[in-house]
């Protein structure tokens, strides 16, 4: 059953009301230009009822090239399956279903020149964050976050192939002792890291996210492949925390995993790695110099910074002032140490 105009209109209205576009129904244009020509026929997207195979409702072939012999075009190559041979292999429009689609696309020109692929990143950024799109240049091994960048420029000499792929995503909940007041958390940035599940636990990929007042945020790891990893979280003045065990994580455009450190003591590696605060668990504060232990070195930094204001590691409670409250937190947590596999 195809999505009706009324249903699509309702999705668009809901997106305006929430400020986000549903990951199951969106599209945008991909264009290309060089110093002589431009092309803006290519369009990609997701529809709830679309599939990876041919559908005459959604998949539209490109028109024939100009008889002048001069051209630049972006297209989605398709053949086999239900794709009719009579329509050729170059498609201008490619809609797929919401279950982790991957798009293949190609650029061809009649001349060797500098080519810029472009799209509206502001449109993509309005889509739910569970959708992540990265343009991969298969020839140049370059990767572009399509939410953050609106173009990619390269030197064209022959047909250039690309893929639009996703990332490992972890919907994280992480509370920090000094920043949590029992009801909400001072919003701040943390780093998330994926470490190998065995051996030396080498860091494979990293991401940064500003957590909201509930301690929530989506970590996006574009480079790590699907696999099993420890997830560790670092903050400027709280002890580093590792997941209790390796997590099976999938790389995809729409799927994501969740991890809630606040839900129990057993979510973190080691014994007592999290501090109970009423019904939730928080990471220990006071590791001002981020050496993995709260000790006199952290106390000295905090004491020496007393009365200073601003975004400092010694501001352990996030009020932008280093004072006695921060010093007390460091003192109370002395000899607390990071625990890792």
Order of alpha helices (4+ residues) and beta strands (2+ residues): alpha-beta-beta-beta-beta-beta-beta-beta-alpha-beta-beta-beta-beta-beta-beta-beta-beta-beta-beta-beta-beta-beta-beta-beta-alpha-alpha
